[in-house]
């Protein structure tokens, strides 16, 4: 059995997105000020919590769309509550799960181009996934965890590890 780019991407994104759902649920149950959580930052020059969640979902759905060459899902970036962020994550999970392994055929060498203001990045699919999409996705998932923990939400490593946590 071979390990495909699909195996290295879609299930990993779904796992991380499910971790985000668990983190959001714990934040919602914490009784802490929701607006304070949504706008929380660890440093003045970083994006707030709400943006960290949005970027994580954008990375997951964007990577799947690029690698499978399917129409990307568009989200409005208008969430103002934890419940709305949770719904965004759930929509992203459904989108990622809707793309099948067969759609990733040839993705390893597929050209992926990212354009940013003043910069353009060019990858082959495997390099895009391993050196850009996954590291950035996990950076933002980890930042969500850190922001919530810093704000006082009762979280531990098992919350971050999700279903992989050892008993």
C-alpha positions as CSV (number, residue, x, y, z in Angstrom):
1,X,0.0,0.0,0.0
2,X,1.4,3.4,-0.9
3,X,1.2,6.6,1.1
4,X,-0.2,9.3,-1.1
5,X,-0.3,13.0,-1.0
6,X,-3.9,12.6,-0.2
7,X,-3.0,10.6,2.8
8,X,-0.5,13.2,3.9
9,X,-3.0,16.1,3.5
10,X,-6.7,15.7,3.8
11,X,-6.8,13.4,6.8
12,X,-4.2,15.6,8.6
13,X,-6.2,18.7,7.9
14,X,-9.4,17.1,9.1
15,X,-7.6,15.9,12.3
16,X,-6.3,19.4,13.0
17,X,-9.6,21.0,12.2
18,X,-11.3,18.6,14.7
19,X,-8.7,19.7,17.3
20,X,-9.8,23.3,16.6
21,X,-13.5,22.3,17.2
22,X,-12.5,20.9,20.5
23,X,-10.5,24.0,21.5
24,X,-13.4,26.3,20.4
25,X,-15.9,24.1,22.5
26,X,-13.7,24.4,25.6
27,X,-13.4,28.1,25.0
28,X,-17.1,28.5,24.7
29,X,-17.7,26.5,27.9
30,X,-15.0,28.4,29.8
31,X,-17.3,31.4,30.8
32,X,-14.5,33.8,29.7
33,X,-15.3,37.0,27.8
34,X,-16.0,35.9,24.3
35,X,-15.0,39.2,22.7
36,X,-11.8,39.2,24.6
37,X,-11.0,35.7,23.4
38,X,-11.9,36.6,19.8
39,X,-9.5,39.6,19.8
40,X,-6.8,37.9,21.9
41,X,-3.2,38.2,20.9
42,X,0.1,37.1,22.4
43,X,1.9,40.1,21.0
44,X,0.8,43.5,19.6
45,X,2.0,42.7,16.1
46,X,0.2,39.4,15.7
47,X,-3.2,38.7,14.2
48,X,-6.0,38.1,16.7
49,X,-7.5,34.7,17.6
50,X,-10.3,35.0,15.1
51,X,-7.8,35.5,12.3
52,X,-5.8,32.6,13.4
53,X,-8.8,30.3,13.1
54,X,-9.7,31.8,9.7
55,X,-6.2,31.3,8.4
56,X,-6.0,27.7,9.6
57,X,-9.3,26.9,7.7
58,X,-8.1,28.8,4.7
59,X,-4.9,26.8,4.6
60,X,-6.7,23.5,4.8
61,X,-9.3,24.2,2.2
62,X,-6.8,26.0,-0.1
63,X,-4.3,23.2,0.0
64,X,-6.9,20.6,-0.8
65,X,-8.3,22.7,-3.7
66,X,-4.8,23.4,-5.1
67,X,-3.6,19.8,-4.8
68,X,-6.8,18.2,-6.2
69,X,-7.4,21.0,-8.8
70,X,-11.0,21.5,-7.6
71,X,-13.0,24.7,-7.1
72,X,-12.0,26.3,-3.8
73,X,-14.6,26.9,-1.2
74,X,-15.2,30.6,-0.4
75,X,-15.9,31.8,3.1
76,X,-16.8,35.4,4.0
77,X,-14.4,36.0,7.0
78,X,-17.2,37.6,8.9
79,X,-17.3,35.5,12.1
80,X,-17.8,37.5,15.3
81,X,-18.6,34.7,17.7
82,X,-17.1,31.3,18.8
83,X,-20.2,29.6,17.5
84,X,-19.7,31.2,14.1
85,X,-16.0,30.1,14.1
86,X,-17.1,26.6,15.0
87,X,-19.5,26.5,12.1
88,X,-16.7,27.8,9.7
89,X,-14.5,24.9,10.9
90,X,-17.3,22.4,10.4
91,X,-17.9,23.7,6.8
92,X,-14.2,23.4,6.1
93,X,-14.1,19.8,7.4
94,X,-17.1,18.9,5.1
95,X,-15.3,20.5,2.2
96,X,-12.0,18.7,2.8
97,X,-13.9,15.4,3.2
98,X,-15.8,15.9,0.0
99,X,-12.6,15.7,-2.1
100,X,-11.6,12.1,-2.7
101,X,-8.2,10.5,-3.0
102,X,-8.6,10.0,-6.8
103,X,-8.8,13.8,-7.2
104,X,-5.2,14.0,-5.9
105,X,-3.8,11.9,-8.8
106,X,-0.6,13.6,-10.0
107,X,-0.7,16.1,-7.2
108,X,2.9,15.3,-6.2
109,X,4.3,17.2,-9.2
110,X,1.4,19.5,-9.8
111,X,2.5,23.2,-10.2
112,X,1.3,25.3,-7.3
113,X,1.8,29.1,-7.4
114,X,1.0,31.4,-4.5
115,X,0.9,35.2,-5.0
116,X,1.4,37.6,-2.2
117,X,1.9,41.4,-2.3
118,X,5.5,41.8,-3.6
119,X,6.2,38.1,-3.7
120,X,5.4,34.9,-5.6
121,X,6.1,31.4,-4.5
122,X,6.3,28.4,-6.9
123,X,6.1,24.8,-5.8
124,X,5.5,21.3,-7.0
125,X,2.6,19.7,-5.0
126,X,4.6,17.6,-2.6
127,X,6.9,20.5,-1.7
128,X,3.9,22.9,-1.3
129,X,2.3,20.5,1.1
130,X,5.3,19.7,3.2
131,X,7.2,23.0,3.2
132,X,4.3,25.5,3.1
133,X,0.7,24.2,3.7
134,X,1.1,21.8,6.6
135,X,3.7,23.8,8.6
136,X,1.6,27.0,8.3
137,X,-1.6,25.1,9.2
138,X,0.0,23.7,12.3
139,X,1.5,27.1,13.2
140,X,-2.0,28.6,13.3
141,X,-3.6,25.6,15.1
142,X,-0.9,25.8,17.7
143,X,-1.3,29.6,18.0
144,X,-5.1,29.1,18.6
145,X,-4.2,26.7,21.4
146,X,-1.6,29.1,22.9
147,X,-4.0,32.1,22.8
148,X,-6.8,30.2,24.5
149,X,-4.5,28.7,27.1
150,X,-2.9,32.1,27.8
151,X,-6.4,33.6,28.2
152,X,-7.2,31.1,30.9
153,X,-9.1,28.3,29.0
154,X,-8.3,25.0,30.8
155,X,-6.4,23.2,28.1
156,X,-3.6,20.7,28.1
157,X,-1.5,18.8,25.6
158,X,-4.3,16.2,25.2
159,X,-6.6,18.9,23.9
160,X,-4.1,19.7,21.2
161,X,-3.3,16.1,20.3
162,X,-6.9,15.3,19.9
163,X,-7.8,11.7,19.1
164,X,-4.1,10.8,19.3
165,X,-3.9,11.6,23.0
166,X,-2.7,8.6,25.0
167,X,-4.9,7.5,27.9
